Amino acid sequence: MGQLVDGVWHDVWYDTKSTGGAFKRTNAKFRNWITADGSAGPSSDGGFKAESGRYHLYVSYACPWAHRALIFRQIKGLADHISISAVHPDMLSDGWTFETDDHGATGDSLFGLPFARDIYLKVEPTMTGRVTVPILWDKQQNTIVSNESSEIIRMFNTAFNDITGNTDDYWPEEMRDDIAPVNDRIYDTFNNGVYKSGFATTQDAYDAAVGPLFDTLDWLEDRLSQNRYLMGDRITEADWRLFTTLVRFDPVYHLHFKCNRKRIVDYPNLWAYTRELYQWDGVAETVNMDHIVRHYHYSHETINPHRIIPTNPILDYAAPHGRG
């Protein structure tokens, strides 16, 4: 996981010395919006109009942030309107690459470029920053719309409704004030908490992350014992944001990131809930466990220097969930 500095690639890992061993995630750099009519979105000065075939999504099947965008592309009926390229699961000295494999890595179908950083450099040749996915690309203006997954899923949620006829709303206006604090806690202590635990380089930093992570899992287990979904009887973006970490937890985070107090299968409600979301129409095909397992164990040399990919538990995500 390197970074660009003034347009030049540097193969450097996260610097945790200045943070007492704690992992700190950087903010996304491109924050424009697609709207139905092309008007400006909430975090940008200018807008991009929703049009079929105009946009391209760069993803990693291994990355939970990119997985959010893949799920919304699927459940909102956008697969025929927004094309995709998927990077190779190995993120080594060159970061995300467009090498191909037999498990879903497609190469760069737009430009034939070798590295994900080249997509950023097409827009900003002197860019400084991390090269992350997802990347939402505008083929018409030849630029990046956004690389912030939480905002991409909200664009997908509503901007293309007139094109697809799919009006399912996972971020309903009347529930937003209630969804926000749930998202915030899950993001800080769980979505990002697994990384704060796994990438910690001191005992204190690890302890500070792993405790709140399992407190949140206990809270979620209790919440889902009383409600079918996080916000009650209606599924929302909060559920999908949670799911991408849940589905990776037992195969990867439990062992690789030392989040091993309990597994998701040890939480009856969370495990059944994970299976229900996995079985949602179209979602299973967005889960590429080959890429997920290989990426984490093969890419993080500081955690797994010999790049040994472990045997994993056999998990039946297709088993009946019983959450009727």
Sequence and secondary structure as in RCSB ss.txt:
>XXXX:A:sequence
MGQLVDGVWHDVWYDTKSTGGAFKRTNAKFRNWITADGSAGPSSDGGFKAESGRYHLYVSYACPWAHRALIFRQI
KGLADHISISAVHPDMLSDGWTFETDDHGATGDSLFGLPFARDIYLKVEPTMTGRVTVPILWDKQQNTIVSNESS
EIIRMFNTAFNDITGNTDDYWPEEMRDDIAPVNDRIYDTFNNGVYKSGFATTQDAYDAAVGPLFDTLDWLEDRLS
QNRYLMGDRITEADWRLFTTLVRFDPVYHLHFKCNRKRIVDYPNLWAYTRELYQWDGVAETVNMDHIVRHYHYSH
ETINPHRIIPTNPILDYAAPHGRG
>XXXX:A:secstr
  EEETTEEE      GGGTT       S B EEESS    TT SSEEE  TTSEEEEE SS HHHHHHHHHHHH
TT TTTEEEEE  S  BTTBSB    TTS    TTT  SBTHHHHHHH TT  EE  S EEEETTTTEEEE  HH
HHHHHHHHTTHHHH     SS GGGHHHHHHHHHHHIIIIITHHHHHHT  SHHHHHHHHHHHHHHHHHHHHHHH
H SBTTBSS  HHHHHHHHHHHHIIIIIHHHT   S  GGGSHHHHHHHHHHHTSTTTGGG  HHHHHHHHHHH 
TTT TT          TTS     
